[in-house]
Amino acid sequence: MIRRVTSRYVKGLLQASVGSDCVEPVEKILKDFDRIFRENREIPDIIFHPTVPRGNKKRLLRGLLGESAPELLKHFFDYVVDKKRERILSLLYEEYKTAAGQLKGIVSAKVRSAKELSKQQAKSILRLLEQKLDKKVELECEIDEKLIGGLQVFLGSYIIDGSVKGRLDKLHKKLLESTG
Protein backbone atom coordinates (compact mmCIF):
# COMPACT_ATOMS: atom_id res chain seq x y z
CA MET A 1 0.00 0.00 0.00
CA ILE A 2 2.72 2.49 1.02
CA ARG A 3 4.63 1.81 -2.21
CA ARG A 4 1.52 2.56 -4.28
CA VAL A 5 0.95 5.84 -2.43
CA THR A 6 4.62 6.75 -2.79
CA SER A 7 4.44 6.03 -6.51
CA ARG A 8 1.53 8.46 -6.96
CA TYR A 9 3.30 11.22 -5.03
CA VAL A 10 6.51 10.60 -6.99
CA LYS A 11 4.62 10.85 -10.26
CA GLY A 12 3.42 14.33 -9.27
CA LEU A 13 6.84 15.39 -8.02
CA LEU A 14 8.49 14.17 -11.21
CA GLN A 15 6.01 16.02 -13.42
CA ALA A 16 6.64 19.21 -11.46
CA SER A 17 10.41 18.62 -11.62
CA VAL A 18 10.28 18.20 -15.39
CA GLY A 19 8.23 21.41 -15.67
CA SER A 20 10.77 23.28 -13.53
CA ASP A 21 13.74 21.63 -15.30
CA CYS A 22 15.18 20.32 -12.03
CA VAL A 23 14.92 16.52 -12.30
CA GLU A 24 18.65 15.96 -11.70
CA PRO A 25 19.03 18.34 -8.73
CA VAL A 26 15.92 16.89 -7.06
CA GLU A 27 17.28 13.35 -7.50
CA LYS A 28 20.66 14.32 -6.02
CA ILE A 29 19.08 16.03 -3.00
CA LEU A 30 16.71 13.09 -2.46
CA LYS A 31 19.69 10.72 -2.54
CA ASP A 32 21.46 12.75 0.16
CA PHE A 33 18.24 13.00 2.16
CA ASP A 34 17.69 9.23 1.93
CA ARG A 35 21.22 8.54 3.19
CA ILE A 36 20.76 10.84 6.19
CA PHE A 37 17.26 9.49 6.85
CA ARG A 38 18.55 5.90 6.94
CA GLU A 39 21.74 6.57 8.90
CA ASN A 40 20.13 8.52 11.74
CA ARG A 41 17.38 6.45 13.39
CA GLU A 42 16.16 9.42 15.43
CA ILE A 43 14.99 11.34 12.34
CA PRO A 44 12.36 8.80 11.20
CA ASP A 45 11.26 8.40 14.82
CA ILE A 46 10.54 12.14 15.02
CA ILE A 47 9.03 12.43 11.53
CA PHE A 48 6.74 9.40 11.96
CA HIS A 49 5.66 10.23 15.52
CA PRO A 50 2.01 11.33 15.51
CA THR A 51 2.31 13.80 18.41
CA VAL A 52 5.16 15.86 16.97
CA PRO A 53 3.63 19.09 15.58
CA ARG A 54 3.63 19.41 11.80
CA GLY A 55 5.50 22.70 11.96
CA ASN A 56 8.39 21.00 13.76
CA LYS A 57 8.46 18.21 11.20
CA LYS A 58 8.51 20.72 8.34
CA ARG A 59 11.38 22.68 9.91
CA LEU A 60 13.38 19.49 10.46
CA LEU A 61 12.81 18.30 6.89
CA ARG A 62 13.68 21.69 5.40
CA GLY A 63 16.86 21.68 7.47
CA LEU A 64 17.77 18.26 6.14
CA LEU A 65 17.09 19.32 2.55
CA GLY A 66 19.35 22.33 2.90
CA GLU A 67 19.22 25.86 1.53
CA SER A 68 20.20 24.77 -1.98
CA ALA A 69 17.12 22.54 -2.41
CA PRO A 70 14.67 23.76 -5.05
CA GLU A 71 11.57 25.45 -3.61
CA LEU A 72 9.53 22.84 -5.45
CA LEU A 73 11.03 20.10 -3.27
CA LYS A 74 10.58 22.08 -0.06
CA HIS A 75 6.91 22.63 -0.90
CA PHE A 76 6.53 18.96 -1.78
CA PHE A 77 7.85 17.90 1.64
CA ASP A 78 5.52 20.42 3.33
CA TYR A 79 2.61 18.95 1.35
CA VAL A 80 3.56 15.40 2.39
CA VAL A 81 3.57 16.45 6.05
CA ASP A 82 0.27 18.36 5.70
CA LYS A 83 -1.37 15.26 4.18
CA LYS A 84 0.07 13.06 6.98
CA ARG A 85 1.94 10.90 4.47
CA GLU A 86 5.34 11.03 6.16
CA ARG A 87 5.77 7.26 5.76
CA ILE A 88 6.41 7.69 2.04
CA LEU A 89 9.68 9.47 2.82
CA SER A 90 11.38 6.13 3.47
CA LEU A 91 10.70 5.02 -0.15
CA LEU A 92 10.81 8.41 -1.86
CA TYR A 93 14.34 8.34 -3.30
CA GLU A 94 14.08 4.77 -4.56
CA GLU A 95 10.77 5.45 -6.32
CA TYR A 96 11.91 8.82 -7.70
CA LYS A 97 15.14 7.35 -9.05
CA THR A 98 13.19 4.58 -10.81
CA ALA A 99 10.63 6.99 -12.28
CA ALA A 100 13.31 9.48 -13.39
CA GLY A 101 15.28 6.63 -14.95
CA GLN A 102 12.23 5.47 -16.90
CA LEU A 103 11.77 9.01 -18.14
CA LYS A 104 15.37 8.99 -19.41
CA GLY A 105 15.05 5.47 -20.83
CA ILE A 106 17.21 3.93 -18.09
CA VAL A 107 16.29 0.70 -16.34
CA SER A 108 17.62 -0.14 -12.88
CA ALA A 109 18.66 -3.74 -12.34
CA LYS A 110 20.00 -5.48 -9.29
CA VAL A 111 22.08 -8.64 -9.53
CA ARG A 112 22.46 -10.75 -6.44
CA SER A 113 25.15 -13.45 -6.45
CA ALA A 114 26.61 -15.94 -3.99
CA LYS A 115 30.07 -14.42 -4.36
CA GLU A 116 31.46 -11.19 -5.70
CA LEU A 117 31.27 -10.85 -9.47
CA SER A 118 34.39 -9.88 -11.37
CA LYS A 119 34.29 -6.64 -13.35
CA GLN A 120 34.21 -8.71 -16.54
CA GLN A 121 31.22 -10.74 -15.33
CA ALA A 122 29.34 -7.59 -14.31
CA LYS A 123 30.07 -5.96 -17.69
CA SER A 124 28.90 -9.08 -19.49
CA ILE A 125 25.62 -9.14 -17.56
CA LEU A 126 25.17 -5.41 -18.16
CA ARG A 127 25.71 -5.78 -21.93
CA LEU A 128 23.34 -8.75 -22.11
CA LEU A 129 20.58 -6.89 -20.21
CA GLU A 130 21.01 -3.75 -22.35
CA GLN A 131 20.86 -5.87 -25.50
CA LYS A 132 17.74 -7.79 -24.40
CA LEU A 133 15.90 -4.75 -23.04
CA ASP A 134 17.11 -2.34 -25.74
CA LYS A 135 17.61 0.28 -23.03
CA LYS A 136 20.43 1.66 -20.97
CA VAL A 137 20.73 -0.32 -17.73
CA GLU A 138 22.08 0.81 -14.36
CA LEU A 139 23.42 -2.29 -12.67
CA GLU A 140 23.80 -2.74 -8.94
CA CYS A 141 25.57 -5.85 -7.68
CA GLU A 142 25.23 -7.34 -4.21
CA ILE A 143 26.35 -10.52 -2.50
CA ASP A 144 24.07 -13.02 -0.76
CA GLU A 145 25.91 -16.15 0.31
CA LYS A 146 22.59 -17.92 0.98
CA LEU A 147 22.16 -18.32 -2.78
CA ILE A 148 24.88 -21.03 -2.73
CA GLY A 149 25.64 -20.37 -6.40
CA GLY A 150 24.21 -18.69 -9.49
CA LEU A 151 22.44 -15.34 -9.76
CA GLN A 152 19.20 -13.55 -9.15
CA VAL A 153 18.38 -10.57 -11.39
CA PHE A 154 15.79 -8.02 -10.29
CA LEU A 155 14.26 -5.73 -12.92
CA GLY A 156 11.50 -3.69 -11.33
CA SER A 157 8.89 -6.24 -10.29
CA TYR A 158 10.46 -9.03 -12.41
CA ILE A 159 12.80 -11.57 -10.85
CA ILE A 160 14.96 -13.96 -12.82
CA ASP A 161 16.15 -16.60 -10.38
CA GLY A 162 19.04 -18.70 -11.62
CA SER A 163 20.40 -19.43 -8.16
CA VAL A 164 21.06 -22.85 -6.68
CA LYS A 165 18.92 -21.86 -3.68
CA GLY A 166 16.02 -20.98 -6.01
CA ARG A 167 16.28 -24.31 -7.78
CA LEU A 168 16.45 -26.20 -4.48
CA ASP A 169 13.37 -24.30 -3.23
CA LYS A 170 11.45 -25.26 -6.40
CA LEU A 171 12.50 -28.88 -6.04
CA HIS A 172 11.48 -28.88 -2.38
CA LYS A 173 8.07 -27.45 -3.28
CA LYS A 174 7.55 -30.08 -6.00
CA LEU A 175 8.46 -32.87 -3.60
CA LEU A 176 6.03 -31.55 -1.00
CA GLU A 177 3.26 -31.32 -3.59
CA SER A 178 3.83 -34.84 -4.90
CA THR A 179 3.78 -36.40 -1.41
CA GLY A 180 0.90 -34.29 -0.11
C-alpha positions as a printed NumPy array, in Angstrom:
array([[  0.   ,   0.   ,   0.   ],
       [  2.718,   2.491,   1.016],
       [  4.633,   1.808,  -2.207],
       [  1.523,   2.564,  -4.283],
       [  0.949,   5.843,  -2.434],
       [  4.619,   6.748,  -2.793],
       [  4.436,   6.03 ,  -6.515],
       [  1.527,   8.46 ,  -6.957],
       [  3.301,  11.219,  -5.03 ],
       [  6.506,  10.601,  -6.988],
       [  4.618,  10.852, -10.262],
       [  3.417,  14.331,  -9.268],
       [  6.837,  15.389,  -8.016],
       [  8.492,  14.165, -11.206],
       [  6.006,  16.017, -13.418],
       [  6.635,  19.209, -11.458],
       [ 10.407,  18.617, -11.615],
       [ 10.28 ,  18.204, -15.386],
       [  8.232,  21.407, -15.668],
       [ 10.77 ,  23.277, -13.532],
       [ 13.736,  21.626, -15.296],
       [ 15.182,  20.317, -12.034],
       [ 14.917,  16.517, -12.304],
       [ 18.648,  15.957, -11.697],
       [ 19.025,  18.34 ,  -8.732],
       [ 15.924,  16.888,  -7.065],
       [ 17.278,  13.352,  -7.497],
       [ 20.655,  14.324,  -6.024],
       [ 19.081,  16.028,  -3.004],
       [ 16.711,  13.093,  -2.455],
       [ 19.686,  10.723,  -2.54 ],
       [ 21.462,  12.751,   0.163],
       [ 18.236,  13.001,   2.161],
       [ 17.691,   9.233,   1.931],
       [ 21.219,   8.537,   3.185],
       [ 20.758,  10.837,   6.193],
       [ 17.256,   9.494,   6.845],
       [ 18.548,   5.901,   6.938],
       [ 21.738,   6.574,   8.897],
       [ 20.128,   8.518,  11.736],
       [ 17.381,   6.454,  13.389],
       [ 16.157,   9.425,  15.425],
       [ 14.995,  11.341,  12.341],
       [ 12.363,   8.802,  11.2  ],
       [ 11.258,   8.398,  14.822],
       [ 10.544,  12.137,  15.017],
       [  9.027,  12.432,  11.53 ],
       [  6.745,   9.396,  11.96 ],
       [  5.662,  10.225,  15.515],
       [  2.011,  11.333,  15.506],
       [  2.312,  13.801,  18.412],
       [  5.164,  15.861,  16.966],
       [  3.632,  19.09 ,  15.577],
       [  3.629,  19.407,  11.799],
       [  5.505,  22.697,  11.957],
       [  8.393,  20.999,  13.762],
       [  8.461,  18.208,  11.2  ],
       [  8.514,  20.719,   8.338],
       [ 11.376,  22.684,   9.908],
       [ 13.378,  19.486,  10.462],
       [ 12.812,  18.3  ,   6.893],
       [ 13.682,  21.686,   5.396],
       [ 16.86 ,  21.685,   7.473],
       [ 17.771,  18.255,   6.138],
       [ 17.089,  19.323,   2.55 ],
       [ 19.352,  22.335,   2.903],
       [ 19.217,  25.86 ,   1.532],
       [ 20.199,  24.767,  -1.984],
       [ 17.116,  22.54 ,  -2.409],
       [ 14.669,  23.756,  -5.046],
       [ 11.567,  25.451,  -3.613],
       [  9.531,  22.84 ,  -5.447],
       [ 11.031,  20.097,  -3.269],
       [ 10.576,  22.081,  -0.062],
       [  6.912,  22.634,  -0.902],
       [  6.529,  18.958,  -1.776],
       [  7.855,  17.905,   1.639],
       [  5.522,  20.42 ,   3.329],
       [  2.613,  18.95 ,   1.354],
       [  3.56 ,  15.403,   2.389],
       [  3.566,  16.446,   6.052],
       [  0.272,  18.355,   5.698],
       [ -1.371,  15.258,   4.181],
       [  0.065,  13.062,   6.979],
       [  1.937,  10.898,   4.469],
       [  5.345,  11.035,   6.164],
       [  5.77 ,   7.261,   5.761],
       [  6.406,   7.692,   2.04 ],
       [  9.682,   9.466,   2.823],
       [ 11.378,   6.127,   3.471],
       [ 10.704,   5.024,  -0.15 ],
       [ 10.813,   8.408,  -1.856],
       [ 14.338,   8.34 ,  -3.301],
       [ 14.082,   4.767,  -4.562],
       [ 10.774,   5.446,  -6.32 ],
       [ 11.907,   8.823,  -7.697],
       [ 15.135,   7.35 ,  -9.054],
       [ 13.192,   4.585, -10.811],
       [ 10.634,   6.991, -12.278],
       [ 13.306,   9.478, -13.394],
       [ 15.277,   6.625, -14.949],
       [ 12.235,   5.471, -16.899],
       [ 11.767,   9.014, -18.135],
       [ 15.368,   8.986, -19.405],
       [ 15.045,   5.473, -20.827],
       [ 17.209,   3.926, -18.094],
       [ 16.294,   0.699, -16.341],
       [ 17.619,  -0.138, -12.879],
       [ 18.659,  -3.739, -12.345],
       [ 20.   ,  -5.478,  -9.294],
       [ 22.079,  -8.636,  -9.527],
       [ 22.464, -10.752,  -6.436],
       [ 25.146, -13.454,  -6.452],
       [ 26.609, -15.936,  -3.989],
       [ 30.072, -14.422,  -4.357],
       [ 31.463, -11.185,  -5.703],
       [ 31.267, -10.846,  -9.47 ],
       [ 34.388,  -9.876, -11.371],
       [ 34.291,  -6.64 , -13.345],
       [ 34.207,  -8.707, -16.538],
       [ 31.216, -10.741, -15.334],
       [ 29.337,  -7.585, -14.312],
       [ 30.073,  -5.959, -17.691],
       [ 28.904,  -9.084, -19.488],
       [ 25.622,  -9.142, -17.557],
       [ 25.167,  -5.413, -18.16 ],
       [ 25.713,  -5.779, -21.932],
       [ 23.336,  -8.745, -22.106],
       [ 20.579,  -6.887, -20.21 ],
       [ 21.009,  -3.753, -22.354],
       [ 20.861,  -5.867, -25.501],
       [ 17.738,  -7.788, -24.403],
       [ 15.9  ,  -4.745, -23.042],
       [ 17.108,  -2.343, -25.743],
       [ 17.61 ,   0.277, -23.027],
       [ 20.429,   1.657, -20.97 ],
       [ 20.735,  -0.319, -17.729],
       [ 22.084,   0.807, -14.36 ],
       [ 23.419,  -2.295, -12.669],
       [ 23.797,  -2.738,  -8.935],
       [ 25.567,  -5.852,  -7.683],
       [ 25.234,  -7.336,  -4.214],
       [ 26.349, -10.515,  -2.496],
       [ 24.068, -13.019,  -0.763],
       [ 25.913, -16.146,   0.31 ],
       [ 22.592, -17.924,   0.985],
       [ 22.157, -18.317,  -2.783],
       [ 24.879, -21.028,  -2.727],
       [ 25.637, -20.368,  -6.403],
       [ 24.211, -18.69 ,  -9.486],
       [ 22.444, -15.345,  -9.763],
       [ 19.204, -13.55 ,  -9.152],
       [ 18.378, -10.575, -11.394],
       [ 15.787,  -8.02 , -10.286],
       [ 14.255,  -5.726, -12.921],
       [ 11.501,  -3.688, -11.33 ],
       [  8.893,  -6.243, -10.292],
       [ 10.459,  -9.03 , -12.406],
       [ 12.804, -11.573, -10.849],
       [ 14.963, -13.959, -12.823],
       [ 16.149, -16.601, -10.383],
       [ 19.042, -18.697, -11.616],
       [ 20.402, -19.434,  -8.164],
       [ 21.056, -22.847,  -6.677],
       [ 18.922, -21.86 ,  -3.682],
       [ 16.021, -20.983,  -6.011],
       [ 16.279, -24.314,  -7.779],
       [ 16.447, -26.204,  -4.482],
       [ 13.375, -24.303,  -3.234],
       [ 11.446, -25.255,  -6.396],
       [ 12.502, -28.877,  -6.044],
       [ 11.483, -28.876,  -2.378],
       [  8.075, -27.446,  -3.283],
       [  7.55 , -30.078,  -5.997],
       [  8.462, -32.873,  -3.598],
       [  6.03 , -31.554,  -0.997],
       [  3.255, -31.323,  -3.594],
       [  3.833, -34.842,  -4.9  ],
       [  3.783, -36.397,  -1.408],
       [  0.904, -34.294,  -0.107]])
